[in-house]
Amino acid sequence: MGAIDPALLLAALVVAATPILLAALGELVVERAGVLNLGVEGMMITGAICGFAVAVNTGSPAIGFVAAAAGGAVLALLFALLTQLALANQVASGLALTLFGLGLSSLLGQGYVGIKPPPTPRLDLGPLSDIPFLGRVVFSHDLMVYLALALVAAIWAMLKYTRAGLILRAVGENHDAAHALGYRVVRVRVLAILFGGACAGLGGAYISLIRVPQWTEGMTAGAGWIALALVVFASWKAGRVLLGAWLFGGVTVLQLNLQAAGLAIPVEYLSMSPYLITILVLVIMSADKSRAPASLGRIFHASQ
Amino acid sequence: MLRLEKRPQPSRIWTWATPPLAVLVTMIAGGALFAALGKDPVEAIATIFWKPLFGEFAFYYRPQLLIKATPLILIAIGLSLGFRAGVWNIGAEGQYILGALTGAGVGLALYPLDSAVVFPLMIIAGALGGWAWAMIPALLKVRFGTNEILVSLMLVYVAEQLLAAMALGPMRNPDGHGFPGSRNLRDYPSAHNAEIIEGTGMHWGVAAAVIAVIAAYVLLSRHILGFQIRLAGQAPRAARFSGVRPGRLVLVCLGTSGALAGLAGMFEVAGPAGQVSIDFNVGYGFTAIIVAFLGRLHPVGIALAGLLMALTYIGGEMAQSTLGLPAAAIQLFQGMLLFFLLAVDLLTNYRIRIRKKEVA
């Protein structure tokens, strides 16, 4: 146990937290617009294979990430068509998206099993990376980690201070009132859903291109669902999503380290822990329902 | 421009016409997908939907149909009760695994006892195992208001790890030369879920599925509980005023679907699968969600949808071996079906009108 270096552990925590952070941020925006998209897992895994395949073929992880965002957004577009135009049930549509995404990704990923993706370079931050401890924990990551952190701040500021954020929240809290005020409810929601898909795609690609890095079927292993739980945990607030992501990142890294340390507990029981912690956190947080957007999951049709 | 006009009542015709329409659209889109993969689309669709039933080797595939449809129907019947009431049990896969573990656990614990009580005890244990696993999200929902979708789904991943732990640890076959996986229950006659009629694929699970379909039909159309389930889904406020207790409904719906999923897992492990192994579960719990919707949450519809979905599994395997169609293509095909179903469902609740010039 003494062999575990706290600096390495914290650095690994940040990396482990990034995919669920990205996906949860996207879903946060979607849910603040009043839409419940349960297809995060499907969009993540689609992003994971799109990003992986494009990165392998072009040799550029950056283009891979762009493709992953596009892949996630395309899948999200299907969800938007179903729920916003065909007015289908959001729970069922989200599940359909996940089932579809899992099938699509394993079909697309057939030729990519066992291949190494091009490495994503760490961002060169010069002397900052040489600071003892802090340099290793904070200043020695790839660009995506910092992008995710910047996204937290951007979404927080957007929701709190901008007109666009206000409209988004209005649509999520009371779509009839927003419609009466002349806001395009469906258009706002479709854009939010596309943004959520792109974020989930990026999160998935982070797993396949950086965290693992290789392609295996079903490799997101519930990360999308944990991201959904994270949004509830965060009471629909961007800052708390970050906190939650680090918590789950910490649990994941800790259990992986315990596995490596060769504890007497079988590996399977340790692997359960992130899911069990998710349930525990959900139970603790579910006492306070007041923060959920009031129109969450309701179908909007301007029939009046 | 097209305009949607909400129907005062869901259309009766479209309620029944949308599932076949969705299947048809999926066949067309699936054909396009198969063509894109370089296969003959007509040949592929025929292999999936026609040949297992009427082809040269139908005598082999027809019994398979019952074997594959049974777990799907059992699970989907349970899910449909909850879905009708607005209780979303997404974790049937986990309850299925737990039912298999507890059912097989009882059988393995009693090995090599030769008695007629072994199999009935396993059935009870399987149902209880699935029920108990489903009670976790149910109780958390009732007591703390925790989202049952996320909890039941998280428990699938926990159950998968538990399955691996059992197959590698306590339930591992002591005579298995260290290979993972339990004793094969097919070699233990008292615990074997054998075919009732030889060569038909008709095992005890099929009987259970038939009973479940009939019971669900009677429950929904004749019993007050079935009425309350439908009422709670369609008009939650009205249900509350008429004395329906939402908490009790959550417990009943999740408990029933858990028990049925557990039964499905138990019948599978004691019969077609034969043993507890790491890769025992193949996603029936998730496919059953598609079956429940395709069957319009109606027991008879679910039975038909379960058979159709079983056909895509069998035909898919056939297309894999004869046409080299990838397994993932079939999975994608099943996912598409739910997509199209949800999309064409629009026709049930809305009329599509051509928008006229609006008068100022």
Contacts between the chains, C-beta under 8 A, distances in Angstrom:
chain1	res1	chain2	res2	distance
A	38	B	149	6.9
A	78	B	339	6.9
A	81	B	343	7.6
A	82	B	339	7.0
A	82	B	342	5.4
A	82	B	343	5.9
A	86	B	342	7.0
A	86	B	343	4.8
A	86	B	345	7.5
A	86	B	346	4.4
A	87	B	4	7.3
A	87	B	346	6.2
A	87	B	349	7.3
A	87	B	350	6.9
A	88	B	342	4.0
A	88	B	343	6.7
A	88	B	345	6.2
A	88	B	346	7.2
A	89	B	342	7.0
A	91	B	88	5.7
A	91	B	149	7.1
A	92	B	293	6.2
A	92	B	338	7.5
A	92	B	342	5.8
A	93	B	342	5.5
A	95	B	90	6.8
A	95	B	289	5.8
A	95	B	338	7.5
A	96	B	290	7.9
A	96	B	335	6.6
A	96	B	338	4.1
A	96	B	339	5.1
A	96	B	342	6.0
A	99	B	286	6.1
A	99	B	289	7.6
A	99	B	290	7.0
A	99	B	331	7.9
A	99	B	334	7.1
A	99	B	335	4.2
A	99	B	338	6.4
A	100	B	332	6.8
A	100	B	335	3.4
A	100	B	336	6.5
A	100	B	338	7.5
A	100	B	339	6.0
A	101	B	335	7.8
A	102	B	331	6.9
A	102	B	335	7.4
A	103	B	328	5.7
A	103	B	329	7.8
A	103	B	330	8.0
A	103	B	331	3.6
A	103	B	332	3.5
A	103	B	333	7.6
A	103	B	334	7.0
A	103	B	335	4.7
A	104	B	328	7.9
A	104	B	332	5.5
A	104	B	335	7.5
A	106	B	327	7.8
A	106	B	328	3.8
A	106	B	331	6.6
A	107	B	326	6.1
A	107	B	328	3.8
A	107	B	329	5.7
A	107	B	331	7.7
A	107	B	332	5.5
A	110	B	326	6.0
A	110	B	328	6.8
A	217	B	328	8.0
A	221	B	157	7.1
A	222	B	153	7.5
A	222	B	154	7.2
A	222	B	156	8.0
A	222	B	157	4.9
A	225	B	150	6.4
A	225	B	153	5.3
A	225	B	154	6.7
A	226	B	154	7.9
A	228	B	150	6.1
A	229	B	150	5.0
A	229	B	154	7.4
A	232	B	147	6.5
A	232	B	150	7.3
A	266	B	165	5.4
A	266	B	168	7.4
A	266	B	169	6.2
A	268	B	161	4.3
A	268	B	162	7.0
A	268	B	164	4.8
A	268	B	165	3.7
A	268	B	168	7.5
A	269	B	161	7.1
A	269	B	165	6.3
A	271	B	161	5.0
A	272	B	157	7.4
A	272	B	158	4.8
A	272	B	161	4.7
A	272	B	162	7.4
A	275	B	154	4.4
A	275	B	155	7.4
A	275	B	157	4.6
A	275	B	158	5.1
A	276	B	154	7.6
A	276	B	158	6.4
A	278	B	150	7.4
A	278	B	154	5.3
A	279	B	136	8.0
A	279	B	140	7.5
A	279	B	146	7.8
A	279	B	150	7.9
A	279	B	151	5.3
A	279	B	154	5.2
A	279	B	155	7.4
A	282	B	140	7.9
A	282	B	146	5.2
A	282	B	147	6.4
A	282	B	150	6.0
A	282	B	151	6.3
A	283	B	140	5.7
A	283	B	144	5.1
A	283	B	146	5.1
A	286	B	140	7.9
A	286	B	144	5.2
A	286	B	145	4.9
A	286	B	146	4.2
A	286	B	147	6.7
A	287	B	144	6.5
A	287	B	145	7.2
A	289	B	145	6.3
A	301	B	4	6.9
A	301	B	6	6.5
A	303	B	5	7.6
A	303	B	6	5.0
